[in-house]
Amino acid sequence: TPSTDHSREYVPVLAAGPGVIPGKDIGLRPTFADLGATVADVFGIATGVDTGLAGESFLREIWGG
């Protein structure tokens, strides 16, 4: 939104752990909600348009195992 400073700043994301592809660049995401959707995906929680939750998981882009 144009009314808050935090909505116009970039937020770095660091993913680490077993199975994470080293050095994988996920590029610029359209929304910070993608991070929440990815965390939900890790725990098997459904997200997306059908659930009413915002964001798109990038787990399959960073997970190699």
All heavy atoms as TSV, in Angstrom:
chain	resi	resn	atom	element	x	y	z
A	1	THR	N	N	0.842	-1.179	0.000
A	1	THR	CA	C	0.000	0.000	0.000
A	1	THR	C	C	0.886	1.240	0.000
A	1	THR	O	O	1.996	1.212	0.510
A	1	THR	CB	C	-0.921	0.032	1.229
A	1	THR	OG1	O	-0.115	0.172	2.387
A	1	THR	CG2	C	-1.768	-1.214	1.316
A	2	PRO	N	N	0.417	2.342	-0.532
A	2	PRO	CA	C	1.234	3.549	-0.561
A	2	PRO	C	C	1.378	4.208	0.815
A	2	PRO	O	O	2.160	5.126	0.987
A	2	PRO	CB	C	0.477	4.462	-1.521
A	2	PRO	CG	C	-0.904	3.942	-1.553
A	2	PRO	CD	C	-0.826	2.479	-1.263
A	3	SER	N	N	0.651	3.731	1.808
A	3	SER	CA	C	0.650	4.404	3.107
A	3	SER	C	C	1.683	3.877	4.103
A	3	SER	O	O	1.833	4.434	5.168
A	3	SER	CB	C	-0.733	4.284	3.738
A	3	SER	OG	O	-1.045	2.923	3.952
A	4	THR	N	N	2.405	2.795	3.774
A	4	THR	CA	C	3.359	2.249	4.736
A	4	THR	C	C	4.737	2.085	4.109
A	4	THR	O	O	4.871	1.654	2.977
A	4	THR	CB	C	2.881	0.891	5.271
A	4	THR	OG1	O	2.721	0.000	4.178
A	4	THR	CG2	C	1.583	1.009	6.042
A	5	ASP	N	N	5.758	2.421	4.871
A	5	ASP	CA	C	7.126	2.330	4.371
A	5	ASP	C	C	7.561	0.893	4.111
A	5	ASP	O	O	8.253	0.624	3.137
A	5	ASP	CB	C	8.104	2.971	5.365
A	5	ASP	CG	C	7.962	4.477	5.414
A	5	ASP	OD1	O	7.435	5.046	4.440
A	5	ASP	OD2	O	8.375	5.074	6.416
A	6	HIS	N	N	7.175	-0.031	4.990
A	6	HIS	CA	C	7.666	-1.398	4.849
A	6	HIS	C	C	7.180	-2.089	3.580
A	6	HIS	O	O	7.786	-3.037	3.121
A	6	HIS	CB	C	7.313	-2.234	6.083
A	6	HIS	CG	C	5.864	-2.518	6.221
A	6	HIS	ND1	N	5.016	-1.659	6.868
A	6	HIS	CD2	C	5.108	-3.534	5.791
A	6	HIS	CE1	C	3.790	-2.153	6.835
A	6	HIS	NE2	N	3.819	-3.280	6.178
A	7	SER	N	N	6.117	-1.642	2.999
A	7	SER	CA	C	5.583	-2.309	1.817
A	7	SER	C	C	6.352	-1.955	0.546
A	7	SER	O	O	6.151	-2.571	-0.489
A	7	SER	CB	C	4.100	-1.979	1.647
A	7	SER	OG	O	3.936	-0.596	1.436
A	8	ARG	N	N	7.273	-0.993	0.620
A	8	ARG	CA	C	8.029	-0.631	-0.577
A	8	ARG	C	C	9.481	-1.084	-0.517
A	8	ARG	O	O	10.249	-0.875	-1.435
A	8	ARG	CB	C	7.964	0.878	-0.806
A	8	ARG	CG	C	8.578	1.690	0.307
A	8	ARG	CD	C	8.464	3.194	0.016
A	8	ARG	NE	N	8.911	3.960	1.151
A	8	ARG	CZ	C	10.182	4.247	1.427
A	8	ARG	NH1	N	11.122	3.839	0.634
A	8	ARG	NH2	N	10.498	4.947	2.494
A	9	GLU	N	N	9.863	-1.743	0.562
A	9	GLU	CA	C	11.251	-2.174	0.742
A	9	GLU	C	C	11.417	-3.640	0.350
A	9	GLU	O	O	10.511	-4.448	0.486
A	9	GLU	CB	C	11.682	-1.989	2.204
A	9	GLU	CG	C	11.529	-0.583	2.728
A	9	GLU	CD	C	12.340	0.454	1.977
A	9	GLU	OE1	O	13.388	0.110	1.391
A	9	GLU	OE2	O	11.920	1.616	1.954
A	10	TYR	N	N	12.611	-3.982	-0.121
A	10	TYR	CA	C	12.934	-5.370	-0.415
A	10	TYR	C	C	13.272	-6.090	0.883
A	10	TYR	O	O	13.871	-5.517	1.786
A	10	TYR	CB	C	14.128	-5.463	-1.365
A	10	TYR	CG	C	13.821	-4.941	-2.745
A	10	TYR	CD1	C	14.385	-3.759	-3.194
A	10	TYR	CD2	C	12.972	-5.633	-3.584
A	10	TYR	CE1	C	14.103	-3.284	-4.465
A	10	TYR	CE2	C	12.686	-5.175	-4.852
A	10	TYR	CZ	C	13.257	-3.995	-5.285
A	10	TYR	OH	O	12.984	-3.529	-6.544
A	11	VAL	N	N	12.896	-7.364	0.976
A	11	VAL	CA	C	13.167	-8.166	2.157
A	11	VAL	C	C	14.012	-9.358	1.727
A	11	VAL	O	O	13.565	-10.190	0.941
A	11	VAL	CB	C	11.854	-8.676	2.809
A	11	VAL	CG1	C	12.151	-9.561	4.001
A	11	VAL	CG2	C	10.974	-7.506	3.194
A	12	PRO	N	N	15.250	-9.442	2.204
A	12	PRO	CA	C	16.084	-10.590	1.824
A	12	PRO	C	C	15.575	-11.873	2.478
A	12	PRO	O	O	15.051	-11.850	3.592
A	12	PRO	CB	C	17.469	-10.220	2.353
A	12	PRO	CG	C	17.231	-9.215	3.416
A	12	PRO	CD	C	15.949	-8.509	3.076
A	13	VAL	N	N	15.710	-12.972	1.780
A	13	VAL	CA	C	15.287	-14.269	2.296
A	13	VAL	C	C	16.478	-15.211	2.230
A	13	VAL	O	O	17.125	-15.328	1.191
A	13	VAL	CB	C	14.113	-14.852	1.467
A	13	VAL	CG1	C	13.766	-16.253	1.917
A	13	VAL	CG2	C	12.901	-13.949	1.559
A	14	LEU	N	N	16.778	-15.874	3.324
A	14	LEU	CA	C	17.851	-16.843	3.395
A	14	LEU	C	C	17.245	-18.180	3.801
A	14	LEU	O	O	16.578	-18.275	4.837
A	14	LEU	CB	C	18.903	-16.409	4.421
A	14	LEU	CG	C	20.031	-17.388	4.689
A	14	LEU	CD1	C	20.894	-17.547	3.453
A	14	LEU	CD2	C	20.861	-16.903	5.859
A	15	ALA	N	N	17.449	-19.189	2.969
A	15	ALA	CA	C	16.952	-20.530	3.279
A	15	ALA	C	C	18.148	-21.447	3.438
A	15	ALA	O	O	19.052	-21.461	2.607
A	15	ALA	CB	C	16.047	-21.033	2.165
A	16	ALA	N	N	18.167	-22.214	4.518
A	16	ALA	CA	C	19.275	-23.117	4.782
A	16	ALA	C	C	18.762	-24.396	5.421
A	16	ALA	O	O	17.703	-24.403	6.032
A	16	ALA	CB	C	20.280	-22.437	5.706
A	17	GLY	N	N	19.512	-25.458	5.244
A	17	GLY	CA	C	19.174	-26.719	5.877
A	17	GLY	C	C	19.323	-27.874	4.920
A	17	GLY	O	O	19.573	-27.684	3.731
A	18	PRO	N	N	19.167	-29.084	5.445
A	18	PRO	CA	C	19.270	-30.263	4.588
A	18	PRO	C	C	18.213	-30.236	3.485
A	18	PRO	O	O	17.046	-29.948	3.748
A	18	PRO	CB	C	19.001	-31.422	5.542
A	18	PRO	CG	C	19.156	-30.872	6.910
A	18	PRO	CD	C	18.883	-29.408	6.830
A	19	GLY	N	N	18.627	-30.476	2.278
A	19	GLY	CA	C	17.690	-30.507	1.153
A	19	GLY	C	C	17.541	-29.198	0.416
A	19	GLY	O	O	17.005	-29.158	-0.694
A	20	VAL	N	N	18.007	-28.092	0.997
A	20	VAL	CA	C	17.901	-26.797	0.330
A	20	VAL	C	C	19.011	-26.690	-0.715
A	20	VAL	O	O	20.170	-26.997	-0.441
A	20	VAL	CB	C	18.000	-25.631	1.344
A	20	VAL	CG1	C	18.032	-24.294	0.626
A	20	VAL	CG2	C	16.841	-25.677	2.310
A	21	ILE	N	N	18.659	-26.275	-1.912
A	21	ILE	CA	C	19.621	-26.133	-3.000
A	21	ILE	C	C	20.515	-24.932	-2.707
A	21	ILE	O	O	20.018	-23.807	-2.608
A	21	ILE	CB	C	18.900	-25.948	-4.355
A	21	ILE	CG1	C	18.005	-27.149	-4.656
A	21	ILE	CG2	C	19.917	-25.729	-5.468
A	21	ILE	CD1	C	17.059	-26.934	-5.815
A	22	PRO	N	N	21.838	-25.147	-2.578
A	22	PRO	CA	C	22.749	-24.035	-2.267
A	22	PRO	C	C	22.788	-22.999	-3.386
A	22	PRO	O	O	22.836	-23.347	-4.568
A	22	PRO	CB	C	24.119	-24.706	-2.128
A	22	PRO	CG	C	23.859	-26.163	-2.006
A	22	PRO	CD	C	22.539	-26.420	-2.656
A	23	GLY	N	N	22.751	-21.731	-3.016
A	23	GLY	CA	C	22.895	-20.642	-3.970
A	23	GLY	C	C	21.718	-20.426	-4.896
A	23	GLY	O	O	21.822	-19.687	-5.875
A	24	LYS	N	N	20.603	-21.028	-4.627
A	24	LYS	CA	C	19.419	-20.892	-5.489
A	24	LYS	C	C	18.867	-19.474	-5.406
A	24	LYS	O	O	18.619	-18.953	-4.329
A	24	LYS	CB	C	18.342	-21.901	-5.079
A	24	LYS	CG	C	17.085	-21.836	-5.886
A	24	LYS	CD	C	17.322	-22.223	-7.320
A	24	LYS	CE	C	15.994	-22.206	-8.072
A	24	LYS	NZ	N	16.199	-22.365	-9.489
A	25	ASP	N	N	18.691	-18.850	-6.551
A	25	ASP	CA	C	18.143	-17.495	-6.620
A	25	ASP	C	C	16.656	-17.593	-6.942
A	25	ASP	O	O	16.285	-18.092	-8.005
A	25	ASP	CB	C	18.876	-16.705	-7.696
A	25	ASP	CG	C	18.420	-15.259	-7.818
A	25	ASP	OD1	O	17.507	-14.853	-7.073
A	25	ASP	OD2	O	18.979	-14.543	-8.650
A	26	ILE	N	N	15.811	-17.121	-6.040
A	26	ILE	CA	C	14.360	-17.164	-6.281
A	26	ILE	C	C	13.870	-15.869	-6.916
A	26	ILE	O	O	12.678	-15.712	-7.170
A	26	ILE	CB	C	13.565	-17.476	-4.996
A	26	ILE	CG1	C	13.803	-16.418	-3.919
A	26	ILE	CG2	C	13.883	-18.864	-4.496
A	26	ILE	CD1	C	12.859	-16.508	-2.746
A	27	GLY	N	N	14.798	-14.950	-7.164
A	27	GLY	CA	C	14.436	-13.698	-7.817
A	27	GLY	C	C	13.597	-12.795	-6.928
A	27	GLY	O	O	13.515	-12.987	-5.721
A	28	LEU	N	N	12.964	-11.837	-7.544
A	28	LEU	CA	C	12.066	-10.922	-6.825
A	28	LEU	C	C	10.680	-11.543	-6.793
A	28	LEU	O	O	10.132	-11.913	-7.832
A	28	LEU	CB	C	12.006	-9.560	-7.516
A	28	LEU	CG	C	13.293	-8.748	-7.515
A	28	LEU	CD1	C	13.104	-7.462	-8.309
A	28	LEU	CD2	C	13.718	-8.430	-6.104
A	29	ARG	N	N	10.132	-11.654	-5.619
A	29	ARG	CA	C	8.796	-12.216	-5.463
A	29	ARG	C	C	7.780	-11.073	-5.497
A	29	ARG	O	O	8.070	-9.966	-5.059
A	29	ARG	CB	C	8.674	-12.964	-4.129
A	29	ARG	CG	C	9.755	-14.022	-3.870
A	29	ARG	CD	C	9.771	-15.104	-4.900
A	29	ARG	NE	N	8.503	-15.812	-4.931
A	29	ARG	CZ	C	8.321	-16.949	-5.579
A	29	ARG	NH1	N	9.290	-17.499	-6.250
A	29	ARG	NH2	N	7.140	-17.522	-5.575
A	30	PRO	N	N	6.576	-11.336	-5.979
A	30	PRO	CA	C	5.582	-10.269	-6.071
A	30	PRO	C	C	5.030	-9.816	-4.716
A	30	PRO	O	O	4.514	-8.710	-4.593
A	30	PRO	CB	C	4.482	-10.857	-6.940
A	30	PRO	CG	C	4.642	-12.332	-6.831
A	30	PRO	CD	C	6.109	-12.576	-6.590
A	31	THR	N	N	5.143	-10.679	-3.695
A	31	THR	CA	C	4.593	-10.335	-2.394
A	31	THR	C	C	5.334	-11.066	-1.281
A	31	THR	O	O	5.811	-12.186	-1.471
A	31	THR	CB	C	3.084	-10.677	-2.312
A	31	THR	OG1	O	2.607	-10.418	-0.988
A	31	THR	CG2	C	2.797	-12.112	-2.680
A	32	PHE	N	N	5.435	-10.426	-0.123
A	32	PHE	CA	C	6.052	-11.034	1.046
A	32	PHE	C	C	5.240	-12.239	1.516
A	32	PHE	O	O	5.754	-13.129	2.198
A	32	PHE	CB	C	6.179	-9.987	2.160
A	32	PHE	CG	C	6.980	-10.434	3.348
A	32	PHE	CD1	C	8.301	-10.839	3.211
A	32	PHE	CD2	C	6.432	-10.436	4.614
A	32	PHE	CE1	C	9.050	-11.250	4.304
A	32	PHE	CE2	C	7.166	-10.829	5.718
A	32	PHE	CZ	C	8.474	-11.247	5.560
A	33	ALA	N	N	3.986	-12.308	1.125
A	33	ALA	CA	C	3.123	-13.431	1.496
A	33	ALA	C	C	3.648	-14.746	0.928
A	33	ALA	O	O	3.295	-15.821	1.426
A	33	ALA	CB	C	1.693	-13.190	1.023
A	34	ASP	N	N	4.508	-14.693	-0.096
A	34	ASP	CA	C	5.106	-15.908	-0.647
A	34	ASP	C	C	5.934	-16.632	0.413
A	34	ASP	O	O	5.991	-17.861	0.430
A	34	ASP	CB	C	5.982	-15.588	-1.856
A	34	ASP	CG	C	5.178	-15.199	-3.085
A	34	ASP	OD1	O	3.934	-15.274	-3.049
A	34	ASP	OD2	O	5.809	-14.817	-4.093
A	35	LEU	N	N	6.577	-15.894	1.288
A	35	LEU	CA	C	7.355	-16.514	2.357
A	35	LEU	C	C	6.437	-17.293	3.305
A	35	LEU	O	O	6.729	-18.439	3.659
A	35	LEU	CB	C	8.149	-15.467	3.133
A	35	LEU	CG	C	9.019	-16.008	4.266
A	35	LEU	CD1	C	10.050	-16.992	3.754
A	35	LEU	CD2	C	9.698	-14.862	4.994
A	36	GLY	N	N	5.337	-16.690	3.684
A	36	GLY	CA	C	4.371	-17.374	4.542
A	36	GLY	C	C	3.799	-18.616	3.874
A	36	GLY	O	O	3.628	-19.657	4.514
A	37	ALA	N	N	3.514	-18.519	2.587
A	37	ALA	CA	C	2.983	-19.658	1.852
A	37	ALA	C	C	4.013	-20.788	1.787
A	37	ALA	O	O	3.663	-21.968	1.861
A	37	ALA	CB	C	2.576	-19.236	0.446
A	38	THR	N	N	5.282	-20.431	1.682
A	38	THR	CA	C	6.350	-21.431	1.643
A	38	THR	C	C	6.486	-22.133	2.984
A	38	THR	O	O	6.605	-23.362	3.048
A	38	THR	CB	C	7.683	-20.783	1.232
A	38	THR	OG1	O	7.507	-20.140	-0.041
A	38	THR	CG2	C	8.792	-21.806	1.127
A	39	VAL	N	N	6.455	-21.379	4.064
A	39	VAL	CA	C	6.519	-21.972	5.404
A	39	VAL	C	C	5.316	-22.895	5.624
A	39	VAL	O	O	5.453	-24.016	6.132
A	39	VAL	CB	C	6.598	-20.886	6.499
A	39	VAL	CG1	C	6.447	-21.496	7.879
A	39	VAL	CG2	C	7.895	-20.108	6.373
A	40	ALA	N	N	4.144	-22.462	5.216
A	40	ALA	CA	C	2.945	-23.298	5.336
A	40	ALA	C	C	3.113	-24.585	4.521
A	40	ALA	O	O	2.747	-25.675	4.978
A	40	ALA	CB	C	1.715	-22.533	4.867
A	41	ASP	N	N	3.698	-24.477	3.341
A	41	ASP	CA	C	3.944	-25.630	2.477
A	41	ASP	C	C	4.877	-26.632	3.160
A	41	ASP	O	O	4.669	-27.845	3.077
A	41	ASP	CB	C	4.547	-25.149	1.154
A	41	ASP	CG	C	4.418	-26.149	0.018
A	41	ASP	OD1	O	3.740	-27.180	0.188
A	41	ASP	OD2	O	4.998	-25.886	-1.052
A	42	VAL	N	N	5.898	-26.151	3.840
A	42	VAL	CA	C	6.829	-27.023	4.571
A	42	VAL	C	C	6.066	-27.874	5.587
A	42	VAL	O	O	6.344	-29.057	5.764
A	42	VAL	CB	C	7.928	-26.200	5.278
A	42	VAL	CG1	C	8.701	-27.052	6.268
A	42	VAL	CG2	C	8.868	-25.567	4.261
A	43	PHE	N	N	5.081	-27.287	6.228
A	43	PHE	CA	C	4.314	-27.989	7.252
A	43	PHE	C	C	3.057	-28.674	6.704
A	43	PHE	O	O	2.238	-29.182	7.469
A	43	PHE	CB	C	3.937	-27.026	8.388
A	43	PHE	CG	C	5.123	-26.622	9.216
A	43	PHE	CD1	C	5.707	-25.380	9.048
A	43	PHE	CD2	C	5.666	-27.499	10.145
A	43	PHE	CE1	C	6.818	-25.008	9.794
A	43	PHE	CE2	C	6.772	-27.145	10.897
A	43	PHE	CZ	C	7.347	-25.898	10.725
A	44	GLY	N	N	2.888	-28.659	5.385
A	44	GLY	CA	C	1.757	-29.345	4.771
A	44	GLY	C	C	0.438	-28.629	4.915
A	44	GLY	O	O	-0.616	-29.246	4.814
A	45	ILE	N	N	0.472	-27.326	5.148
A	45	ILE	CA	C	-0.745	-26.530	5.282
A	45	ILE	C	C	-1.126	-25.970	3.917
A	45	ILE	O	O	-0.298	-25.360	3.243
A	45	ILE	CB	C	-0.539	-25.388	6.297
A	45	ILE	CG1	C	-0.190	-25.967	7.670
A	45	ILE	CG2	C	-1.772	-24.487	6.369
A	45	ILE	CD1	C	0.291	-24.944	8.661
A	46	ALA	N	N	-2.339	-26.179	3.506
A	46	ALA	CA	C	-2.798	-25.728	2.198
A	46	ALA	C	C	-2.856	-24.204	2.133
A	46	ALA	O	O	-3.233	-23.540	3.105
A	46	ALA	CB	C	-4.181	-26.303	1.890
A	47	THR	N	N	-2.452	-23.651	1.002
A	47	THR	CA	C	-2.532	-22.215	0.748
A	47	THR	C	C	-3.071	-22.009	-0.661
A	47	THR	O	O	-3.320	-22.956	-1.382
A	47	THR	CB	C	-1.138	-21.549	0.860
A	47	THR	OG1	O	-0.274	-22.114	-0.114
A	47	THR	CG2	C	-0.542	-21.726	2.237
A	48	GLY	N	N	-3.222	-20.771	-1.039
A	48	GLY	CA	C	-3.661	-20.464	-2.392
A	48	GLY	C	C	-5.038	-19.848	-2.435
A	48	GLY	O	O	-5.675	-19.625	-1.412
A	49	VAL	N	N	-5.472	-19.607	-3.633
A	49	VAL	CA	C	-6.739	-18.914	-3.874
A	49	VAL	C	C	-7.915	-19.658	-3.243
A	49	VAL	O	O	-8.794	-19.047	-2.648
A	49	VAL	CB	C	-6.976	-18.742	-5.394
A	49	VAL	CG1	C	-8.318	-18.089	-5.659
A	49	VAL	CG2	C	-5.858	-17.941	-6.013
A	50	ASP	N	N	-7.913	-20.979	-3.320
A	50	ASP	CA	C	-9.027	-21.769	-2.798
A	50	ASP	C	C	-9.163	-21.665	-1.278
A	50	ASP	O	O	-10.240	-21.857	-0.734
A	50	ASP	CB	C	-8.870	-23.241	-3.179
A	50	ASP	CG	C	-8.930	-23.461	-4.680
A	50	ASP	OD1	O	-9.486	-22.589	-5.379
A	50	ASP	OD2	O	-8.425	-24.496	-5.151
A	51	THR	N	N	-8.062	-21.376	-0.589
A	51	THR	CA	C	-8.080	-21.321	0.867
A	51	THR	C	C	-8.296	-19.916	1.402
A	51	THR	O	O	-8.536	-19.730	2.587
A	51	THR	CB	C	-6.759	-21.849	1.454
A	51	THR	OG1	O	-5.697	-20.998	1.032
A	51	THR	CG2	C	-6.495	-23.276	1.027
A	52	GLY	N	N	-8.154	-18.929	0.545
A	52	GLY	CA	C	-8.273	-17.541	0.982
A	52	GLY	C	C	-6.976	-16.975	1.539
A	52	GLY	O	O	-6.940	-15.843	1.996
A	53	LEU	N	N	-5.900	-17.774	1.520
A	53	LEU	CA	C	-4.607	-17.319	2.004
A	53	LEU	C	C	-3.769	-16.794	0.836
A	53	LEU	O	O	-3.739	-17.388	-0.227
A	53	LEU	CB	C	-3.861	-18.459	2.708
A	53	LEU	CG	C	-4.570	-19.058	3.910
A	53	LEU	CD1	C	-3.811	-20.270	4.426
A	53	LEU	CD2	C	-4.699	-18.014	5.015
A	54	ALA	N	N	-3.097	-15.683	1.063
A	54	ALA	CA	C	-2.320	-15.051	0.003
A	54	ALA	C	C	-0.959	-15.727	-0.150
A	54	ALA	O	O	-0.485	-16.423	0.742
A	54	ALA	CB	C	-2.122	-13.571	0.318
A	55	GLY	N	N	-0.329	-15.483	-1.276
A	55	GLY	CA	C	1.031	-15.939	-1.506
A	55	GLY	C	C	1.107	-17.235	-2.280
A	55	GLY	O	O	0.155	-18.005	-2.353
A	56	GLU	N	N	2.288	-17.445	-2.882
A	56	GLU	CA	C	2.560	-18.656	-3.642
A	56	GLU	C	C	3.872	-19.244	-3.144
A	56	GLU	O	O	4.902	-18.566	-3.108
A	56	GLU	CB	C	2.667	-18.320	-5.129
A	56	GLU	CG	C	2.891	-19.518	-6.005
A	56	GLU	CD	C	2.932	-19.151	-7.474
A	56	GLU	OE1	O	2.240	-18.204	-7.873
A	56	GLU	OE2	O	3.685	-19.820	-8.200
A	57	SER	N	N	3.854	-20.496	-2.769
A	57	SER	CA	C	5.032	-21.156	-2.219
A	57	SER	C	C	6.146	-21.251	-3.259
A	57	SER	O	O	5.904	-21.536	-4.433
A	57	SER	CB	C	4.670	-22.564	-1.747
A	57	SER	OG	O	5.831	-23.272	-1.346
A	58	PHE	N	N	7.379	-21.038	-2.814
A	58	PHE	CA	C	8.544	-21.250	-3.675
A	58	PHE	C	C	9.366	-22.450	-3.188
A	58	PHE	O	O	10.519	-22.630	-3.574
A	58	PHE	CB	C	9.410	-19.992	-3.790
A	58	PHE	CG	C	9.832	-19.367	-2.474
A	58	PHE	CD1	C	10.927	-19.835	-1.769
A	58	PHE	CD2	C	9.133	-18.285	-1.961
A	58	PHE	CE1	C	11.319	-19.241	-0.574
A	58	PHE	CE2	C	9.517	-17.683	-0.764
A	58	PHE	CZ	C	10.615	-18.172	-0.073
A	59	LEU	N	N	8.745	-23.313	-2.380
A	59	LEU	CA	C	9.441	-24.466	-1.824
A	59	LEU	C	C	10.034	-25.355	-2.912
A	59	LEU	O	O	11.177	-25.778	-2.819
A	59	LEU	CB	C	8.500	-25.283	-0.935
A	59	LEU	CG	C	9.119	-26.516	-0.264
A	59	LEU	CD1	C	10.248	-26.103	0.683
A	59	LEU	CD2	C	8.061	-27.307	0.486
A	60	ARG	N	N	9.299	-25.624	-3.964
A	60	ARG	CA	C	9.789	-26.504	-5.023
A	60	ARG	C	C	10.965	-25.895	-5.791
A	60	ARG	O	O	11.706	-26.609	-6.434
A	60	ARG	CB	C	8.660	-26.882	-5.962
A	60	ARG	CG	C	7.803	-28.007	-5.361
A	60	ARG	CD	C	6.326	-27.817	-5.661
A	60	ARG	NE	N	5.457	-28.625	-4.807
A	60	ARG	CZ	C	5.024	-28.300	-3.616
A	60	ARG	NH1	N	5.402	-27.191	-3.055
A	60	ARG	NH2	N	4.232	-29.075	-2.911
A	61	GLU	N	N	11.109	-24.584	-5.687
A	61	GLU	CA	C	12.240	-23.912	-6.336
A	61	GLU	C	C	13.530	-24.039	-5.527
A	61	GLU	O	O	14.616	-23.991	-6.094
A	61	GLU	CB	C	11.937	-22.435	-6.549
A	61	GLU	CG	C	10.779	-22.166	-7.485
A	61	GLU	CD	C	10.469	-20.683	-7.594
A	61	GLU	OE1	O	11.421	-19.894	-7.769
A	61	GLU	OE2	O	9.287	-20.335	-7.508
A	62	ILE	N	N	13.410	-24.195	-4.205
A	62	ILE	CA	C	14.602	-24.223	-3.351
A	62	ILE	C	C	14.897	-25.585	-2.752
A	62	ILE	O	O	15.948	-25.796	-2.185
A	62	ILE	CB	C	14.496	-23.195	-2.198
A	62	ILE	CG1	C	13.344	-23.523	-1.255
A	62	ILE	CG2	C	14.381	-21.785	-2.744
A	62	ILE	CD1	C	13.344	-22.750	0.046
A	63	TRP	N	N	13.964	-26.527	-2.877
A	63	TRP	CA	C	14.107	-27.821	-2.208
A	63	TRP	C	C	14.593	-28.867	-3.201
A	63	TRP	O	O	13.960	-29.105	-4.212
A	63	TRP	CB	C	12.758	-28.240	-1.646
A	63	TRP	CG	C	12.839	-29.336	-0.641
A	63	TRP	CD1	C	12.565	-30.664	-0.861
A	63	TRP	CD2	C	13.214	-29.227	0.730
A	63	TRP	NE1	N	12.750	-31.352	0.289
A	63	TRP	CE2	C	13.153	-30.517	1.279
A	63	TRP	CE3	C	13.604	-28.170	1.522
A	63	TRP	CZ2	C	13.459	-30.753	2.618
A	63	TRP	CZ3	C	13.914	-28.414	2.848
A	63	TRP	CH2	C	13.833	-29.693	3.373
A	64	GLY	N	N	15.690	-29.497	-2.864
A	64	GLY	CA	C	16.252	-30.514	-3.744
A	64	GLY	C	C	16.116	-31.925	-3.205
A	64	GLY	O	O	16.564	-32.875	-3.815
A	65	GLY	N	N	15.489	-32.067	-2.050
A	65	GLY	CA	C	15.456	-33.416	-1.509
A	65	GLY	C	C	14.344	-33.689	-0.608
A	65	GLY	O	O	13.368	-33.340	-0.351
